[in-house]
Amino acid sequence: MKLFSLSKDGGTESNVTGFFFVEIKKLFSVVLLHFANGTRDAYHSHAFNAVTWVLKGEFQEHMLDGTVNIFRPKITPRSTFHKVKSVGSTWALSFRGPWVSTWREYLPSVKKFVTLTHGRKVVAL
C-alpha cells in the first residue's frame, strides 16, 4: 500500500513519475502522473483497468499495429497493448482499478514478449 508517495511508474527505465495519493492494489489507486518527453521502447498491457485525464500536455498512444491515438480522457482496459509517448512534459490524473497478478510487455529491440508480475518480476518469456 502506498499513501502520498513518489516513485517511478512503470519500472526504472520509465520516463513516468507517479505521485501516489493512494495505491491499494487489491482495491484501487489514484495517482498524479508526470510523463517526461518521449517514451520507453516497450509496448505493454496493464495489471489494472484505468481512467486517465490529461491535465496538461499531450499523449500519443502507439499501438502494435502502427496506429496512433491522441486522447484527453482515456479509458484503458487491462487488455490494451500499447506504449504511450509524451509530447513534451505531460501531466495526467489516473484512477486505477484492482490489479491482476500478471501483465505483458513486448520489447521490439529483442522481438520478445515477456510476462511480468508484481515488482516487475519476469514470470515467462
RASULWO-V243399 format. One record per residue. N is the residue number from 1. PSI is psi in whole degrees, -180 to 180 (NA if undefined). NEAR is the number of other C-alpha atoms within 10 Angstrom. D_LAST is the distance of its C-alpha to the last C-alpha in Angstrom with 1 decimal. Layout:
BEGIN
n={N	N}
psi={PSI	PSI}
near={NEAR	NEAR}
d_last={D_LAST	D_LAST}
END
This chain:
BEGIN
n={1	2	3	4	5	6	7	8	9	10	11	12	13	14	15	16	17	18	19	20	21	22	23	24	25	26	27	28	29	30	31	32	33	34	35	36	37	38	39	40	41	42	43	44	45	46	47	48	49	50	51	52	53	54	55	56	57	58	59	60	61	62	63	64	65	66	67	68	69	70	71	72	73	74	75	76	77	78	79	80	81	82	83	84	85	86	87	88	89	90	91	92	93	94	95	96	97	98	99	100	101	102	103	104	105	106	107	108	109	110	111	112	113	114	115	116	117	118	119	120	121	122	123	124	125}
psi={136	135	124	59	164	130	166	145	110	18	171	-27	-4	149	18	130	134	131	95	115	-46	138	107	95	-32	-16	-64	170	150	122	137	122	138	117	121	164	139	-159	161	141	61	129	153	157	-168	157	0	157	150	152	125	134	126	123	-37	134	-162	138	150	127	113	126	159	-31	2	-10	153	130	143	138	158	-78	142	126	124	103	157	-34	-13	129	109	177	149	127	129	134	98	-154	129	136	138	151	128	135	121	143	-171	149	145	173	-20	160	173	155	152	126	100	-33	-30	1	51	143	142	138	130	159	-177	140	12	31	135	127	-16	145	NA}
near={10	14	13	11	13	15	14	15	18	16	12	11	11	15	18	23	20	21	20	20	14	16	20	15	18	12	10	16	22	22	22	19	24	21	24	17	16	16	20	14	15	16	20	24	20	21	22	22	19	19	15	20	17	18	14	13	16	20	25	19	17	18	16	13	7	9	10	15	11	13	13	15	14	13	16	17	16	18	14	14	19	23	21	21	22	21	15	12	14	19	21	20	19	21	18	23	21	16	19	15	11	17	22	23	19	20	15	12	8	7	8	10	16	16	17	19	15	14	8	13	11	14	13	10	10}
d_last={28.2	29.2	32.8	34.1	31.4	29.9	26.4	23.6	22.0	18.3	17.7	19.6	19.0	20.3	23.8	24.6	26.8	27.3	30.7	30.0	33.2	31.4	27.9	27.8	24.2	25.6	28.3	28.1	28.1	30.5	29.6	31.3	28.8	29.7	27.8	28.8	29.2	26.2	22.5	19.2	17.3	14.4	14.6	13.8	15.0	16.8	17.2	20.8	23.4	25.5	28.9	29.4	32.7	33.1	36.1	36.5	34.8	32.6	29.0	27.4	24.5	22.5	20.7	18.2	21.2	23.2	25.6	26.7	28.3	30.7	31.3	33.6	32.9	29.4	28.0	24.2	22.7	19.3	18.3	19.3	16.6	18.3	19.1	22.6	24.9	28.0	31.2	32.8	32.8	31.9	32.6	31.4	31.9	29.1	29.5	26.3	26.1	24.5	20.8	18.4	15.9	12.6	12.0	9.6	9.8	10.0	10.8	13.6	14.4	11.5	11.0	7.2	6.1	4.6	6.3	9.1	12.3	15.7	16.2	13.0	11.3	7.5	7.2	3.8	0.0}
END
